[in-house]
């Protein structure tokens, strides 16, 4: 087949090979040196700076309990006794709903919200106020 027949069949046209790398541009001064009085700066020496990332030590808190716990704060690296906040969780809401249904009155549904054992304990650093961790009641 000839080239016109191939193009009518939907085949792409043949590609022409091109030079892989073009020639570099000519020097500003050509083969002549620069005239006197013109200073041509030489390339500054290359300096390689090798840096390494800082070493980060991660201090994991030990097992946190349902109350204030002694540990080391990962943020300020101080040995502390944690400050705790008790927060209602899904278990608190489910226990409240179950007591409301079983007791038949709404007064019983408030009991889980008054019990620390039904809530999640969040531990914080008293010095820098950073979050340390959580204790879920079992």
N, C-alpha and C positions, 0 to 999 in steps of 0.2 A: 504494500500500500504506500501511497505517497503521503506527504505531510498534510495536504489539504484534505484528504480523505480522513485522516486521523482526527483532525480538528472538527470535522462534521460529526464524528461519532461521539463527541463530548470529552475527548481526552485532553489533558492540559497541554499547552505548547511546550516544546523542549526548552530547557533552560540553558543559557550560555554560561560557561565558566568565567568567573571574574578573578582578578588578582586577589590573593588572600590578604596581603598587607600592602597598603599604598606606600609610595616612597615618602620619606620624611621631607618636611618643607626645607627649602634652602636656608642657609645661614643668613642672618641679617646683614652681615658684612660680606657675604660671598666667600671667595677664597682670599680676599684682601684682609689684612689685620686692621683693627680700628685705628682711626687717625689719632695722633698724639693729643693728649688732653682729655680724652674720653676714657673714663675708667669703666671697664667691664667687670662687674662683680663676679667673683668666682662663687661656685656653689658652696654654701656652708657645709661643714662636716655633719654627717648624720649622727644623731645621738639616739640610741635605743634605750627607752626607760621601761624596765620590767617591774610591774607592780603585782603584788599578790593580795587577794582579798583578806580583810581582817579576820582573825580567828574569833568565832563567836561561840561561847560556851553557853549551852542551854541548860538551865537549872530546872529540872522537873520537880514540881512539888510532890512530896510523899503522899500517902493516902490521906485525903482530907476527910474529916469526920463531920458529924452533924453539928458540932459546936466549934468555937475558936480553936485553931490548930497551929502548932508551932511549925514553921517552915522557913525557907529562904525565898525571898522575892526575886523573881527572874528579871524584873525591871530595874530595881535599885540595888540588888545584891545584898540586902540587909537580912539579918536573921530576925524574923518577926513572929508575932502571934496574930493570925488573921482576924479581920473584922468580918462578921457574918451578917447577911441579910436573908430572911426567909421569904420565899416567893411561892405563891400557890401554883400548882402544876395540874396536869390532867388528872392525876390520881386524886387530888383534892376535890376537883369538880365532880368526878364520878362517885366518890364516897359521899359527897353532899347530896347528889341526886338520889343515890340509893337510900340514904337515911330519910330523905323526904318522902320517898315512895313507901318504904317499910314502916316508918313511924306514923304516917298518915297526917302529919302536921308539918308546917314549914319551920318550926322552931329547931328541930333536929338537924336541919340542913346547915346550920351555922357552926356546928361542932368541929368539922374538919378544918375550917378556916382559923380556929383558935388553937389547933394542935400543931406543934412544930414537926412532929413525926410524919405529918401528911404533906409537908411542904419541901421544896427544893432549897438547899442551903447554898448560897453564893458566897464565896470567900474573896475578900479584898485585902490589899496591903494597907495598913493604917498610915504608913509614911507617905507613899506616892499615889495612893488611891487606885493602883492598878488591879485589874481582875486577876485572881490567882487560879481559881477553878471552881468546880461545882461538886456537891455531894447530893446524890439522889437517894432518897430513903428506900430501903429494901423491904 
